[in-house]
Amino acid sequence: MRNNEQGFTYPLTLAVLILFLSLFSFRVEQLLTERKLSYETTLILQEEYYFHSSIKKVEEIMRSGGVIPSKGSFSYLKGDMGYQADSPIGTVQKINFTLRMHTGETVIGRGFFDIVSRKMIKWTEIY
């Protein structure tokens, strides 16, 4: 056996190891980014669903009784929706919605309802 100390195996092993670790860290970063995006998408869709359900409930109150209480709230599984109705101006009534999620986020929206047709005519979100 010859005494060969040119060192072919160590640099090759080191290069393969560095390549593997860089690809592995890239994939882990990609997985974490996708999980965060999925969580945020789920939260946004849930907020939109709660706003939509609350608007439909207010429209149903308008259809059944005609007068919306000045304050009220709706409870959902992962959040609470509070609303505050202003007095009608002509045929339009403004209602402020405040969604407080159990995760700590608060989203505010404003709906303008037509009293005659008893439907929402305009929606804005306040950030």
C-alpha positions in Angstrom: 0.0 0.0 0.0 1.3 3.4 -1.0 1.4 6.4 1.2 -0.8 8.7 -0.9 -1.7 11.9 0.8 -3.2 13.9 -2.1 -6.6 14.1 -0.3 -9.2 13.3 -2.9 -11.9 11.8 -0.7 -12.2 14.6 2.0 -12.8 17.6 -0.4 -15.3 15.5 -2.4 -17.2 14.4 0.8 -17.2 18.0 2.1 -18.5 19.4 -1.3 -21.3 16.8 -1.3 -22.2 17.5 2.3 -22.3 21.3 1.7 -24.5 20.8 -1.4 -26.9 18.5 0.6 -27.2 20.9 3.5 -27.8 23.9 1.3 -30.6 22.0 -0.6 -32.1 20.8 2.6 -32.1 24.3 4.2 -33.7 25.7 1.0 -36.5 23.1 1.2 -37.1 23.7 4.9 -37.3 27.4 4.3 -39.8 26.8 1.5 -41.9 24.5 3.7 -42.1 27.1 6.5 -43.0 29.8 4.0 -45.8 27.7 2.6 -47.1 26.9 6.1 -47.2 30.5 7.0 -49.0 31.5 3.8 -51.5 28.7 4.3 -52.2 29.9 7.9 -52.6 33.5 6.8 -54.9 32.5 3.9 -57.1 30.5 6.2 -57.3 33.4 8.7 -58.3 35.9 5.9 -60.9 33.5 4.5 -62.3 33.0 8.0 -62.6 36.8 8.5 -64.3 37.2 5.2 -66.8 34.4 6.1 -67.6 36.1 9.5 -68.2 39.4 7.8 -70.4 37.8 5.2 -72.4 35.9 7.8 -72.8 39.0 9.9 -74.0 41.1 6.9 -76.6 38.4 6.0 -77.8 38.3 9.7 -78.2 42.1 9.7 -80.1 41.9 6.4 -82.4 39.2 7.9 -83.0 41.5 10.9 -84.0 44.3 8.6 -86.3 42.0 6.6 -88.0 40.7 9.7 -88.3 43.7 12.0 -87.2 46.6 9.9 -85.2 48.3 12.7 -81.7 47.4 13.5 -80.7 47.7 17.2 -78.1 50.4 17.8 -75.6 47.9 19.2 -75.2 44.2 19.1 -72.9 41.3 18.6 -72.6 37.9 17.0 -70.5 35.1 18.4 -68.6 32.7 16.2 -66.4 29.8 16.9 -63.1 31.6 16.6 -64.1 35.3 17.0 -66.8 37.8 18.0 -68.4 40.3 15.7 -69.7 43.5 17.2 -71.7 46.1 15.3 -72.9 49.6 15.9 -75.7 51.1 13.8 -75.9 54.8 13.1 -79.2 56.5 12.7 -80.5 56.4 9.1 -79.8 59.3 6.8 -82.5 59.3 4.2 -82.8 55.8 2.9 -79.2 54.8 3.9 -78.1 53.4 7.2 -74.4 53.0 8.1 -73.3 50.1 10.3 -69.8 49.7 11.7 -68.6 46.1 12.2 -65.7 45.1 14.4 -64.4 41.6 14.3 -62.2 40.4 17.1 -60.6 37.1 16.4 -59.4 34.9 19.3 -55.9 35.0 17.8 -55.8 38.7 18.7 -56.5 40.3 15.4 -59.1 43.1 15.0 -60.6 44.0 11.7 -63.1 46.9 11.2 -65.5 47.1 8.3 -68.3 49.5 7.4 -71.5 48.6 5.6 -74.1 50.9 4.0 -77.6 49.5 3.9 -80.5 50.6 1.9 -83.6 50.7 4.2 -86.1 50.5 1.3 -84.6 47.4 -0.4 -83.2 46.1 2.9 -79.9 45.1 1.4 -76.3 46.2 1.7 -75.3 48.6 -1.1 -71.7 49.4 -0.2 -68.9 47.8 1.8 -65.5 49.2 3.0 -62.9 47.8 5.2 -60.9 50.0 7.5 -57.3 48.9 8.2 
